[in-house]
Amino acid sequence: MVLIGLWVAKKEPDMKIFLQPFVDKANELSITGFKWNYNSEDIHSYLFPLGCCVDSPARSSMLNMKKFNGSYGCTYCEHPTESVDGFRKYPMLNEPLPSRTDDSIKQKMITAAHENRKLDIMGILGPSPLMYLKHFDLVKGMVLDFMHSCLLGVTESHMTILMTNAKEDYYIGSPAKIHLINERLLSIKPPSCIARIPRNIEERNQWKASQWLSWLIYYSLICLQGILPDNKCSIYHKIILNGCRYTSCTYNQCKKTNDSVFKIRDGDFGIIKKICKLEYNNTVNVFIFVNKIRIEDTYLIENTDVCVKHIKHCTIPQTNDINIITCDDIHQPCILMNIKSQLFRCSFNKAMTAKYIH
């Protein structure tokens, strides 16, 4: 289903004109469905619109809410905002704010419609056609826009700060440093999976989102090493590393314990609680604090097609008993999976073990 529209006017489009036909047809297809053919097989499918990805102004318009620069302009929580130097800001507060929910937004939409209010109700101006879209959550369904918020937003702003604040120790906008950054950046030969080749850092105002993505994940650490002060570069390195780690699909699915579970050489299994690195007289010592995992039984499946015997049911004892080991004590990495409130431990093969320990 494709809905295409071209709005020609001096003001923003009326979202009801676009959304109402979509909502009506989507609700119909979620009930009656539609038939199509694949490899000579007739398939009956149904439409369940679960996610919508648009930029922040469009998200507010679709929900009939105030935009981000207005009071109560967040579509995810009920932050009242504050006026700072003529701009609406979202300062940190001592107490956590209530999150918006699908029910809370719909209730305020209904209230605003019944009272025929000219003012908003905590940022909500009135009903939106999306409130009648079946199977769609007005909060969880409006996913964050990665392109505008992270790439064209935070990443670009971060580089602007580094290259324009001449009085700060992290300033990298001098001609000599820009020349060195460009020398490194333009010498990179990316693989074919990266569509756009590296571009001069001084032309960053014309960079596309895909170029900012390549800069953020692949190029920036290489180009800024030795140019950005070591302490700032170390912090930036951790941000990039943890950002890739905590947002990966696999890491999230496994409850963020994939790379934290391993077999110890004494035969026990442990989960990492903390890692400490101590440097003394040019010697680096790494100490790993772990909680032992109790193995309950083996989850065994065996038939003519497959034999599974490396998965074991386990539990994590509720205790503060912490064991300290070193990297040499790690024998084999594992994966800890949470399935229906039960934990299962799965081990790697030898090739993956060597890569993990390295």
PADREN-6239 format. One line per 4 residues: number of its first residue (from 1); for each residue x, y, z of N, C-alpha, C, CB. Coordinates in steps of 0.001 Angstrom, whole numbers, plus 500000, padded with zeros to 6 digits. Glycine has a CB too. Example, Ala and Ser with C-alpha at 12.3 -4.5 7.8 and 13.67 -1.06 7.14 Angstrom:
<rs>
1) 513190,494310,507800,512300,495500,507800,513200,496700,507800,511308,495527,509046  512850,497750,507080,513670,498940,507140,512900,500030,507870,514084,499402,505725
</rs>
This chain:
<rs>
1) 500853,498812,500000,500000,500000,500000,500887,501236,500000,499036,500006,501228  500738,502090,498995,501546,503298,498867,500621,504499,498757,502493,503214,497638  500776,505453,499665,500002,506690,499631,500960,507833,499315,499251,506936,500988  500765,508467,498170,501658,509530,497722,500866,510823,497594,502334,509161,496373
5) 501451,511911,498081,500782,513200,497965,501781,514321,497790,499918,513461,499180  501414,515321,497030,502252,516503,496826,501469,517716,497307,502675,516661,495319  501985,518377,498320,501299,519520,498922,501975,520807,498449,501310,519425,500484  501228,521655,497751,501754,522929,497255,501004,524057,497952,501616,523039,495694
9) 501665,524717,498881,501030,525796,499643,502099,526555,500412,499945,525241,500612  501698,527677,500985,502623,528485,501772,502608,528089,503247,502281,529960,501627  501793,527121,503598,501745,526640,504969,501907,525129,504989,500430,527055,505650  502107,524593,506184,502328,523152,506319,501069,522377,505928,502745,522801,507765
13) 501225,521138,505476,500060,520348,505036,499142,519975,506192,500522,519081,504328  497874,519812,505868,496892,519326,506828,497022,517806,506885,495430,519766,506436  497535,517300,507998,497807,515868,508108,496550,515012,507995,498492,515581,509417  495385,515582,508327,494155,514802,508244,493863,514388,506802,492979,515602,508813
17) 494219,515250,505849,493966,514940,504440,494760,513710,504009,494325,516144,503548  495972,513572,504546,496824,512439,504180,496529,511207,505038,498297,512823,504313  496321,511426,506328,496243,510299,507258,494897,509580,507237,496522,510779,508649  493793,510319,507071,492486,509680,507169,492278,508595,506114,491401,510720,507045
21) 492619,508835,504830,492487,507745,503840,493377,506550,504168,492829,508261,502445  494574,506828,504682,495474,505727,505040,494902,504909,506189,496862,506267,505418  494405,505593,507223,493843,504897,508386,492651,504043,507975,493423,505906,509472  491767,504598,507151,490576,503846,506720,490969,502582,505962,489674,504728,505835
25) 491901,502709,505028,492293,501558,504218,493101,500555,505040,493103,502016,503001  493969,501057,505923,494781,500157,506751,493901,499338,507688,495814,500956,507563  492892,499956,508271,491975,499228,509152,491202,498162,508381,490997,500199,509829  490837,498486,507154,490129,497505,506317,491028,496316,506003,489642,498160,505007
29) 492290,496595,505643,493218,495514,505292,493636,494695,506505,494450,496084,504617  493547,495266,507700,493888,494498,508898,492791,493498,509250,494133,495437,510078  491597,493690,508676,490470,492781,508933,490269,491815,507765,489176,493583,509182  490163,492358,506557,489893,491511,505387,491162,490957,504765,489123,492293,504345
33) 492270,491698,504900,493529,491260,504322,493539,491371,502807,493814,489842,504729  494550,490781,502199,494667,490794,500743,495410,489539,500298,495401,492080,500248  495148,489119,499073,495755,487901,498543,496830,488252,497528,494688,486994,497903  497898,487460,497536,498963,487634,496552,499611,486283,496291,500019,488674,497038
37) 500382,486210,495238,500942,484931,494805,502460,484967,494855,500469,484585,493389  503034,483903,495415,504491,483783,495476,504879,482349,495143,505034,484194,496879  505679,482176,494091,506105,480842,493653,504907,479915,493442,507069,480226,494680  503902,480458,492764,502678,479703,492425,501863,479322,493654,503039,478442,491655
41) 502118,479969,494770,501360,479695,495993,500555,480933,496373,502308,479276,497158  499249,480756,496580,498382,481855,496995,498554,482114,498490,496902,481542,496664  498799,483357,498824,499037,483747,500213,498042,484829,500604,500496,484244,500415  497476,484694,501793,496533,485686,502328,497222,486409,503484,495184,485007,502804
45) 497471,487703,503311,498183,488495,504314,497290,489601,504859,499466,489095,503719  497677,490111,506024,496953,491198,506672,497926,492337,506969,496257,490706,507976  497410,493538,507002,498244,494713,507241,498147,495127,508702,497826,495880,506320  499301,495160,509377,499360,495623,510756,500423,496721,510851,499676,494442,511738
49) 500054,497981,510721,501035,499078,510785,501511,499291,512217,500427,500388,510231  502752,498940,512478,503278,498984,513845,504244,500132,514084,503963,497691,514165  504881,500653,513045,505909,501669,513254,505817,502795,512251,507273,501047,513187  506205,503980,512703,506228,505163,511846,507501,505938,512151,504955,506055,512062
53) 508323,506188,511135,509584,506909,511325,509564,508198,510510,510796,506024,510920  509426,509320,511194,509465,510647,510569,510301,511554,511465,508011,511235,510355  510641,512748,510972,511416,513655,511812,510518,514278,512878,512084,514755,510956  511121,515004,513802,510397,515507,514968,509223,516424,514613,511347,516246,515864
57) 509385,517423,513721,508229,518269,513382,507074,517481,512771,508654,519358,512420  507394,516526,511889,506337,515727,511264,505652,514828,512288,506910,514880,510120  506417,514310,513248,505827,513462,514285,504795,514241,515095,506922,512904,515214  505123,515480,515447,504186,516314,516200,502939,516618,515375,504863,517620,516634
61) 503127,516906,514090,501981,517209,513228,501066,516002,513076,502457,517675,511852  501649,514826,512931,500846,513616,512762,500062,513289,514020,501733,512439,512386  500623,513623,515182,499947,513357,516453,499094,514538,516908,500969,513020,517527  499094,515627,516126,498359,516845,516489,498803,517350,517861,496834,516582,516484
65) 500111,517461,518008,500699,517937,519259,501598,519136,518976,501499,516808,519960  501964,519829,520050,502922,520921,519919,504270,520373,519478,503061,521694,521246  505023,521197,518780,506342,520779,518325,507345,520843,519465,506809,521650,517156  508546,520316,519206,509564,520178,520248,509954,521509,520875,510790,519515,519680
69) 509750,522631,520184,510132,523931,520730,508986,524630,521452,510644,524816,519625  507942,523874,521782,506826,524409,522552,506738,523740,523910,505517,524231,521794  505930,524278,524804,505761,523666,526123,505111,522292,525971,504905,524575,527052  505582,521341,526757,505133,519945,526658,505276,519447,525209,503650,519808,527138
73) 506414,519767,524597,506612,519436,523192,507181,518062,522925,507492,520427,522586  507473,517286,523977,508001,515938,523788,506853,514958,523592,508877,515515,524990  506947,514118,522585,505887,513143,522315,506054,511862,523122,505853,512810,520839  507132,511771,523901,507416,510544,524654,507232,510707,526165,508829,510090,524369
77) 507379,511935,526682,507204,512148,528120,506480,513473,528346,508578,512137,528860  506158,513752,529604,505392,514952,529940,506278,516022,530559,504254,514604,530894  507440,516240,529964,508338,517300,530428,507716,518657,530076,509769,517152,529786  507563,519560,531066,506913,520850,530795,507783,521822,530009,506510,521492,532088
81) 509104,521590,529969,510104,522474,529348,510248,523768,530146,509714,522793,527882  511314,524487,529884,511555,525795,530493,512041,526762,529424,512587,525693,531652  511718,528034,529615,512170,529060,528684,513547,529550,529110,511163,530237,528621  514541,529394,528245,515915,529816,528521,516388,530684,527358,516864,528580,528728
85) 516601,531967,527648,517066,532921,526623,516161,532920,525391,518503,532588,526205  514867,532798,525651,513917,532849,524550,513706,531540,523823,514352,533852,523586  514346,530462,524291,514202,529146,523658,513644,528147,524671,515566,528648,523095  512898,527174,524172,512371,526117,525023,513422,525026,525195,511068,525532,524431
89) 513748,524717,526462,514760,523719,526769,514153,522617,527634,515969,524366,527479  514853,521474,527651,514430,520325,528457,515496,520039,529516,514187,519065,527558  515545,520832,530595,516596,520633,531606,516372,519363,532415,516660,521834,532548  517465,518851,532987,517362,517689,533862,516605,518067,535132,518764,517134,534208
93) 515719,517194,535577,514935,517426,536788,515295,516386,537838,513418,517387,536481  515023,516727,539096,515379,515822,540195,514526,514559,540196,515235,516537,541532  513268,514684,539820,512360,513543,539833,512068,513089,538401,511047,513901,540568  511981,511788,538180,511641,511300,536832,510236,511725,536435,511762,509768,536764
97) 510068,512071,535183,508778,512539,534683,507951,511377,534143,508978,513600,533592  506629,511487,534207,505785,510412,533664,505996,510261,532165,504299,510687,533961  506053,509037,531718,506139,508771,530282,504739,508832,529677,506801,507385,530007  504666,509289,528463,503379,509249,527767,503076,507805,527371,503388,510182,526511
101) 501824,507475,527330,501389,506156,526881,500327,506324,525801,500842,505310,528069  500040,505247,525123,499004,505279,524094,497670,505713,524693,498865,503901,523422  497346,505167,525862,496069,505503,526514,496034,506954,526979,495822,504576,527706  497153,507439,527568,497151,508806,528097,497016,509834,526975,498434,509071,528898
105) 497662,509592,525848,497554,510526,524721,496139,510515,524149,498577,510170,523619  495566,509326,523964,494212,509240,523409,493194,509890,524338,493830,507778,523155  493375,509719,525653,492444,510316,526605,492482,511836,526524,492766,509856,528026  493676,512393,526412,493798,513860,526309,493274,514352,524961,495273,514299,526497
109) 493421,513559,523912,492852,513933,522612,491333,514011,522697,493272,512923,521523  490732,513030,523356,489271,513003,523508,488802,514176,524353,488811,511675,524144  489527,514447,525447,489166,515567,526322,489238,516890,525577,490083,515608,527547  490299,517076,524797,490454,518319,524037,489331,518487,523018,491811,518344,523328
113) 488874,517377,522423,487795,517448,521437,486463,517781,522094,487683,516131,520676  486177,517164,523247,484903,517377,523932,484808,518783,524506,484720,516350,525044  485907,519294,525024,485891,520619,525649,486049,521739,524631,486990,520719,526687  486367,521353,523372,486559,522345,522311,487526,523437,522761,485212,522965,521901
117) 488622,523011,523348,489592,523945,523920,490439,524580,522827,490491,523234,524938  490758,525855,523050,491684,526539,522159,493118,526325,522612,491367,528031,522096  493280,525999,523902,494605,525726,524434,494860,524225,524430,494754,526301,525858  496133,523864,524494,496497,522450,524486,496320,521830,525862,497937,522274,524014
121) 496298,520516,525901,496308,519765,527159,497642,519044,527237,495097,518749,527252  498582,519641,527970,499931,519096,528106,500537,518801,526730,499910,517818,528966  500412,519761,525838,501023,519655,524521,500148,519035,523459,502254,518880,524621  499009,518464,523846,498120,517794,522890,497030,518766,522460,497495,516503,523508
125) 496948,519029,521155,496044,520043,520624,494654,519506,520329,496623,520635,519378  494549,518207,520081,493254,517626,519759,493412,516246,519157,492488,518526,518808  492338,515684,518612,492395,514334,518044,493289,514268,516806,490992,513858,517690  493794,513079,516551,494559,512785,515344,493962,511542,514700,496081,512583,515663
129) 493919,511470,513382,493406,510252,512730,494135,508988,513174,493515,510389,511224  495392,509131,513618,496158,507949,514023,495588,507282,515271,497604,508332,514269  494787,507994,516059,494222,507383,517260,493224,506284,516900,493544,508447,518131  492743,506284,515661,491787,505268,515216,492462,504164,514402,490683,505917,514388
133) 493774,504222,514274,494498,503200,513514,494686,501954,514374,495870,503739,513031  494092,500854,513954,494146,499619,514740,495576,499092,514820,493221,498550,514131  495908,498524,515975,497198,497870,516235,498368,498860,516324,497482,496852,515145  498103,500165,516314,499186,501154,516332,499230,501855,517679,499007,502186,515196
137) 500426,501889,518272,500652,502569,519549,501189,503967,519266,501642,501763,520456  500535,504990,519787,500901,506373,519483,502238,506790,520082,499830,507299,519973  502758,506021,521016,504064,506335,521607,505128,505383,521064,504003,506248,523156  504952,504091,521305,505943,503111,520868,506011,503006,519345,505626,501748,521465
141) 504911,503291,518679,504893,503205,517224,505644,504330,516551,503489,503191,516736  505784,505462,517240,506527,506597,516689,507999,506439,517056,505962,507960,517219  508726,505701,516255,510123,505393,516575,510996,506623,516352,510635,504209,515719  512133,506654,517044,513055,507777,516921,513669,507829,515525,514157,507681,517980
145) 513839,509017,515025,514424,509235,513698,515937,509310,513834,513862,510534,513037  516616,508221,513511,518066,508125,513681,518816,509108,512788,518533,506711,513388  518328,509310,511569,519056,510145,510614,519160,511591,511091,518376,510099,509251  518028,512195,511448,518049,513601,511840,518598,513810,513248,516659,514178,511749
149) 518237,512923,514178,518639,513139,515571,520101,512814,515819,517781,512309,516488  520584,511710,515271,521949,511264,515562,522957,511744,514520,521991,509752,515647  522680,511498,513249,523671,511784,512207,523722,513264,511853,523365,510973,510960  522594,513809,511383,522548,515224,511013,522360,516121,512227,521430,515469,510017
153) 522172,515508,513401,521994,516273,514624,523226,516242,515504,520812,515755,515388  523321,515217,516361,524388,515153,517359,525771,515041,516719,524158,513976,518289  525923,514161,515734,527244,513948,515133,527761,515213,514455,527186,512802,514120  526917,515867,513677,527336,517101,513006,527608,518208,514020,526266,517558,512003
157) 526759,518319,515045,526964,519349,516071,528262,519116,516832,525782,519376,517050  528573,517858,517103,529808,517529,517821,531028,517999,517039,529898,516016,518081  531046,517749,515732,532179,518183,514918,532246,519703,514815,532092,517570,513524  531099,520351,514766,531083,521819,514727,531681,522400,515999,529650,522339,514535
161) 531358,521799,517138,531918,522257,518416,533430,522076,518428,531281,521493,519596  533904,520920,517973,535344,520652,517981,536106,521605,517062,535610,519210,517564  535475,522052,515995,536198,522814,514976,535966,524321,515039,535811,522321,513625  535159,524785,515998,534869,526223,516056,535226,526879,517382,533422,526450,515783
165) 535426,526109,518438,535741,526690,519751,537250,526814,519916,535143,525829,520895  537791,527890,519379,539248,528052,519299,539924,528174,520657,539577,529262,518479  539204,528585,521687,539817,528794,522999,539833,527527,523856,539085,529892,523735  539230,526460,523388,539157,525224,524169,540311,524296,523809,537811,524515,523937
169) 540665,523411,524769,541797,522510,524531,541483,521439,523501,542217,521853,525826  540195,521213,523229,539819,520193,522253,539702,520766,520832,538498,519549,522661  540057,522006,520632,539908,522667,519328,540770,521982,518264,540288,524160,519435  540144,521604,517157,540873,520934,516068,540658,521651,514736,540427,519462,515950
173) 540266,522928,514805,539937,523655,513588,541060,524479,512999,538808,524532,513850  542279,524344,513534,543403,525091,512970,543756,524535,511592,544634,525029,513913  544337,525366,510711,544676,524892,509352,545556,523650,509350,545376,525990,508585  546524,523581,510275,547424,522424,510310,546671,521146,510668,548559,522661,511314
177) 545774,521230,511655,545026,520045,512076,544005,519638,511014,544320,520305,513418  543367,520610,510395,542417,520295,509323,543128,519605,508164,541711,521574,508828  544324,520090,507839,545102,519469,506758,545422,518015,507086,546405,520253,506510  545802,517743,508347,546143,516375,508750,544907,515477,508739,546786,516371,510148
181) 543779,516007,509208,542532,515230,509193,542148,514881,507757,541385,516016,509880  542211,515872,506874,541870,515633,505465,542824,514637,504820,541889,516947,504682  544088,514729,505179,545087,513813,504620,544740,512372,504973,546499,514165,505135  544350,512141,506214,543961,510797,506646,542627,510389,506021,543870,510730,508181
185) 541668,511303,506074,540313,510989,505620,540278,510650,504134,539381,512159,505904  540940,511461,503323,540887,511275,501873,541749,510117,501387,541316,512540,501183  542605,509596,502269,543431,508444,501891,542720,507118,502134,544739,508466,502661  541574,507166,502808,540820,505947,503115,540111,505445,501855,539788,506206,504253
189) 540248,504167,501579,539588,503529,500441,538518,502577,500973,540622,502766,499540  537285,503049,501115,536238,502212,501713,535814,501081,500791,535027,503060,502066  535285,499993,501348,534780,498882,500521,533512,499286,499783,534506,497637,501390  533074,498443,498883,531928,498763,498027,530623,498887,498806,531775,497706,496959
193) 530565,498331,500020,529336,498422,500814,529087,499845,501315,529404,497461,501999  530120,500701,501292,529968,502112,501645,529859,502887,500340,531174,502634,502531  528675,503409,500056,528383,503959,498735,529159,505237,498442,526907,504229,498609  529293,506123,499420,529927,507419,499186,531363,507410,499695,529127,508544,499866
197) 532276,507922,498873,533681,507980,499274,533881,509114,500265,534603,508166,498044  534958,509072,501073,535216,510153,502033,535325,511508,501342,536498,509869,502818  534874,512531,502052,534831,513878,501498,535535,514850,502440,533372,514322,501252  536120,515894,501888,536857,516895,502651,536083,517339,503886,537172,518098,501773
201) 536758,517386,505039,536093,517742,506292,535574,519175,506257,537051,517564,507471  536192,520034,505453,535738,521419,505353,534445,521543,504553,536817,522275,504719  534049,520477,503882,532796,520459,503128,531696,519732,503896,533007,519797,501764  531870,519624,505209,530935,518831,506013,529510,519391,505991,531427,518756,507445
205) 529341,520682,505702,527993,521246,505610,527201,520635,504459,528067,522757,505440  527906,520046,503495,527232,519406,502358,527203,517882,502484,527922,519797,501057  527706,517348,503600,527702,515894,503779,526275,515373,503886,528508,515498,505031  526055,514213,503313,524784,513516,503464,524812,512691,504755,524498,512608,502229
209) 523629,512206,505148,523535,511423,506380,524415,510180,506324,522089,511022,506641  524484,509529,505160,525309,508321,505036,526787,508636,505245,525103,507673,503659  527218,509841,504846,528610,510231,505056,528892,510501,506531,528946,511469,504224  527920,511072,507230,528079,511271,508675,528102,509928,509404,526941,512156,509228
213) 527331,508962,508913,527349,507628,509516,528722,506989,509357,526268,506731,508884  529291,507076,508161,530627,506519,507929,531666,507227,508791,531008,506631,506444  531547,508547,508913,532470,509304,509761,532356,508856,511213,532194,510815,509649  531134,508736,511704,530902,508396,513110,531457,507023,513462,529415,508443,513423
217) 531150,506018,512649,531479,504639,513004,532864,504208,512521,530439,503710,512435  533266,504653,511322,534484,504116,510711,535664,505086,510691,534185,503692,509318  535441,506346,510337,536563,507231,510038,537047,508066,511223,536182,508142,508930  536125,508526,512068,536459,509576,513036,537577,509183,513994,535237,509941,513828
221) 537539,507964,514523,538568,507547,515486,539949,507513,514838,538230,506164,516068  540002,507114,513578,541276,507066,512855,541786,508476,512583,541124,506290,511531  540883,509348,512152,541289,510693,511747,541619,511600,512929,540202,511325,510922  541031,511350,514090,541228,512240,515236,542309,511760,516193,539939,512394,515985
225) 542795,510528,516014,543832,509992,516893,545089,510861,516825,544166,508531,516511  545556,511357,517982,546748,512187,518028,546494,513645,517717,547752,511660,517086  545300,513978,517249,544923,515370,516977,544034,515890,518096,544200,515492,515611  543007,515145,518399,542188,515437,519570,542979,515030,520809,540805,514693,519505
229) 542996,515846,521893,543742,515476,523102,543417,514057,523556,543439,516460,524231  544417,513367,524106,544273,511952,524443,543084,511680,525349,545528,511452,525104  542887,512531,526372,541776,512278,527295,540429,512438,526598,541857,513224,528498  540324,513416,525713,539071,513620,524966,538877,512503,523943,539073,515001,524255
233) 539960,512076,523324,539877,511005,522325,539474,509691,522983,541224,510840,521591  539966,509459,524206,539615,508238,524937,538127,508209,525266,540441,508126,526228  537594,509353,525703,536165,509439,526008,535338,509212,524745,535823,510809,526635  535754,509844,523657,535046,509707,522380,535072,508255,521905,535671,510629,521311
237) 536213,507596,522092,536348,506190,521710,535347,505327,522469,537780,505694,521970  535198,505578,523775,534264,504788,524585,532824,505023,524146,534421,505131,526074  532510,506284,523799,531152,506595,523356,530817,505832,522076,530990,508110,523131  531739,505848,521112,531503,505153,519842,531404,503650,520067,532627,505466,518833
241) 532323,503102,520858,532342,501661,521110,531071,501209,521803,533556,501281,521952  530673,501897,522869,529481,501507,523608,528217,501756,522800,529410,502256,524925  528239,502801,521960,527079,503065,521119,526817,501928,520158,527265,504352,520351  527864,501414,519531,527716,500276,518613,527329,499021,519381,529023,500035,517826
245) 527873,498873,520585,527651,497663,521368,526220,497582,521891,528631,497605,522528  525731,498659,522488,524444,498604,523158,523254,498750,522220,524384,499663,524193  523500,499167,520973,522387,499305,520047,522331,498180,519027,522473,500624,519340  523254,497232,519094,523215,496129,518144,522040,495212,518461,524541,495339,518167
249) 521429,494687,517409,520243,493845,517565,520556,492609,518395,519693,493434,516198  521671,491949,518096,522034,490720,518798,522266,490985,520274,523281,490096,518176  522971,492068,520581,523289,492363,521980,522017,492620,522773,524230,493576,522079  521058,493310,522165,519825,493636,522852,518971,492393,523066,519049,494682,522070
253) 518920,491510,522067,518102,490311,522171,518560,489413,523313,518133,489544,520865  519839,489398,523572,520388,488505,524587,520509,489186,525945,521743,487993,524150  519694,490199,526181,519647,490873,527475,520987,491468,527874,519189,489912,528538  521788,491858,526885,523071,492513,527115,524013,491657,527955,522856,493849,527792
257) 524008,490357,527730,524924,489478,528455,525749,488624,527510,524153,488587,529413  525653,488865,526191,526372,488022,525226,527851,487918,525533,526190,488559,523831  528495,489095,525666,529941,489099,525826,530355,489141,527285,530538,490269,525094  529448,488818,528191,529746,488898,529614,529750,487535,530292,528752,489794,530293
261) 529505,486478,529544,529425,485136,530118,530512,484260,529505,528020,484514,529886  531195,483487,530345,532265,482633,529830,532523,481472,530788,533558,483451,529616  533249,480507,530258,533671,479367,531062,535063,479652,531611,533656,478049,530227  535225,479427,532910,536514,479645,533564,537317,478351,533475,536331,480095,535058
265) 538637,478478,533496,539490,477302,533298,539326,476253,534390,540933,477725,533229  538789,476637,535551,538568,475640,536598,537283,474850,536378,538526,476314,537956  536564,475170,535263,535359,474418,534934,534073,475127,535274,535383,473122,535624  534144,476178,536108,532949,476938,536461,532588,477918,535345,533162,477691,537787
269) 531391,478491,535469,530938,479518,534532,530676,480801,535309,529657,479059,533763  530967,481939,534686,530796,483210,535369,530228,484276,534461,532101,483671,535932  529668,485316,535070,529152,486473,534342,529868,487715,534865,527592,486605,534503  530376,488537,533945,531177,489701,534327,530311,490743,535027,531856,490319,533092
273) 530798,491216,536170,530149,492311,536880,530915,493620,536711,530016,491974,538360  532247,493508,536651,533060,494715,536509,534451,494322,536038,533133,495505,537848  535094,495219,535287,536466,495002,534825,537319,496184,535263,536520,494820,533274  538463,495900,535879,539366,496948,536337,540729,496779,535669,539505,496919,537879
277) 541282,497882,535207,542609,497875,534598,543549,498709,535457,542563,498416,533139  544643,498110,535896,545626,498795,536732,546944,498895,535977,545823,498055,538083  547495,500098,535923,548775,500326,535258,549814,500758,536296,548634,501398,534136  550933,500047,536322,551987,500369,537282,553336,499994,536677,551760,499629,538638
281) 554242,500986,536611,555585,500763,536054,555516,500134,534656,556407,499860,536994  554678,500729,533809,554517,500283,532420,553965,498864,532298,555842,500360,531708  553399,498362,533383,552776,497034,533365,551270,497191,533539,553370,496116,534484  550524,496543,532666,549068,496631,532716,548499,495316,533240,548483,496963,531316
285) 547697,495399,534283,547032,494225,534848,545522,494422,534762,547478,493982,536326  544833,493419,534247,543382,493478,534121,542765,492454,535066,542934,493222,532652  541860,492924,535920,541174,492049,536869,539682,492056,536547,541430,492503,538346  539112,490856,536495,537708,490695,536126,536930,490195,537339,537552,489715,534924
289) 535888,490927,537712,535043,490550,538840,533826,489810,538290,534613,491807,539681  533616,488582,538748,532554,487748,538181,531683,487142,539272,533153,486638,537316  530435,486875,538889,529528,486061,539687,529462,484678,539060,528108,486710,539779  529565,483647,539866,529484,482285,539345,528048,481963,538916,529971,481270,540406
293) 527923,481171,537847,526626,480721,537344,526463,479246,537678,526498,480963,535806  525315,478887,538201,525057,477500,538570,524394,476780,537396,524165,477421,539843  525009,475693,536931,524453,474883,535844,523487,473868,536440,525584,474167,535033  522242,473877,535951,521213,473003,536505,521143,471668,535757,519856,473700,536460
297) 520947,471718,534444,520839,470486,533667,521093,470801,532200,519445,469822,533857  521262,469750,531402,521530,469898,529972,520229,469874,529187,522473,468788,529476  520110,470821,528254,518963,470847,527348,519354,470049,526110,518540,472328,526975  518900,468806,526018,519364,467885,524980,518264,467601,523966,519851,466576,525605
301) 518590,467813,522686,517703,467425,521586,518517,466578,520617,517084,468686,520862  518050,465376,520322,518807,464517,519424,517844,463708,518568,519753,463584,520216  518025,463790,517250,517263,462963,516326,518133,462689,515105,515919,463652,515920  517526,462221,514039,518320,461865,512852,518898,463082,512149,517469,461080,511875
305) 518321,464268,512397,518756,465480,511693,519740,466324,512485,517565,466317,511346  519601,466375,513788,520412,467302,514578,520635,466752,515982,519741,468688,514648  521754,467166,516551,522054,466807,517944,522489,468077,518666,523171,465688,518031  521700,468512,519627,522014,469715,520404,522331,469293,521832,520829,470745,520372
309) 523578,469510,522255,523954,469149,523614,524829,470207,524275,524673,467824,523613  525002,471369,523597,525848,472416,524151,525031,473501,524859,526689,473037,523050  523702,473297,524970,522841,474255,525656,522464,473689,527017,521568,474575,524815  522664,474474,528056,522386,474002,529410,521560,475022,530177,523691,473710,530157
313) 520601,474508,530923,519779,475354,531780,520613,475784,532981,518484,474610,532235  520532,477069,533345,521362,477555,534442,520627,478629,535226,522695,478099,533914  521176,478995,536380,520638,480062,537222,521784,480914,537735,519813,479484,538403  521476,482172,538055,522458,483077,538651,522111,483226,540125,522478,484474,537925
317) 522926,482701,541025,522623,482788,542456,522491,484237,542915,523707,482084,543269  521493,484518,543728,521293,485859,544277,522214,486050,545481,519803,486082,544680  523461,486366,545183,524457,486525,546242,525435,487611,545859,525201,485201,546511  526083,488187,546853,527100,489210,546620,528502,488614,546571,527029,490273,547704
321) 528569,487298,546442,529862,486619,546404,530530,486867,545053,529695,485095,546662  531569,487704,545037,532263,488084,543814,533619,487388,543753,532434,489617,543735  533934,486816,542601,535232,486186,542377,536077,487070,541466,535062,484773,541765  537382,487100,541711,538300,487904,540909,539184,486970,540095,539162,488842,541807
325) 539193,487172,538776,540022,486356,537897,540789,487282,536946,539152,485326,537099  541676,486715,536141,542404,487476,535126,542003,486984,533738,543941,487348,535332  542506,487645,532708,542178,487250,531332,542643,485828,531031,542812,488226,530335  543749,485412,531662,544274,484065,531416,543343,482982,531942,545644,483913,532054
329) 542438,483358,532867,541521,482376,533442,540321,482094,532537,541035,482857,534795  540134,482902,531496,539003,482700,530585,539307,481532,529651,538706,483994,529766  538438,480543,529672,538648,479349,528854,537803,479369,527590,538337,478102,529659  536547,479791,527704,535637,479699,526560,534480,480680,526740,535102,478251,526396
333) 534176,481506,525711,533028,482412,525802,531717,481663,525636,533133,483511,524750  530654,482224,526176,529330,481613,526089,528293,482695,525803,528982,480848,527397  527089,482253,525527,525946,483159,525387,524917,482767,526439,525330,483100,523935  524385,483764,527129,523340,483525,528117,522030,484068,527564,523690,484188,529490
337) 521052,483201,527359,519780,483603,526768,518663,483497,527792,519458,482746,525540  517779,484498,527787,516613,484504,528656,515400,484090,527826,516399,485909,529314  514892,482886,528067,513763,482360,527312,512662,481978,528286,514184,481142,526443  511543,482692,528208,510389,482433,529073,510806,482393,530540,509708,481110,528682
341) 511561,483441,530941,512002,483631,532329,512982,482566,532800,510810,483643,533245  513516,481767,531879,514532,480788,532234,515819,481106,531486,514052,479349,531918  516958,480861,532140,518256,481156,531549,518868,479902,530941,519201,481753,532596  519446,480040,529740,520124,478938,529077,521499,479408,528638,519302,478415,527869
345) 522495,478557,528862,523872,478891,528515,524283,478093,527294,524831,478615,529699  524830,478795,526280,525262,478169,525036,526728,478494,524819,524401,478646,523830  527549,477490,524490,528992,477697,524335,529361,477894,522875,529770,476513,524917  530553,478540,522635,531079,478768,521295,532013,477635,520896,531810,480118,521221
349) 532367,477627,519609,533375,476679,519155,534769,477242,519398,533178,476347,517665  535804,476488,519066,537174,476886,519378,537606,478125,518597,538125,475741,519087  537157,478249,517343,537546,479408,516533,537013,480696,517140,537037,479257,515093  535763,480672,517590,535179,481851,518208,535829,482145,519547,533683,481673,518382
353) 536260,481094,520253,536930,481285,521534,538226,482057,521353,537206,479938,522204  539013,481688,520357,540283,482372,520111,540053,483842,519782,541048,481690,518970  539030,484135,518989,538729,485516,518621,538274,486309,519840,537653,485561,517527  537474,485688,520703,536941,486360,521887,538058,486722,522853,535904,485475,522588
357) 538924,485772,523147,540004,486006,524111,540976,487042,523580,540747,484698,524426  541201,487034,522264,542085,488038,521661,541514,489440,521859,542287,487752,520157
</rs>
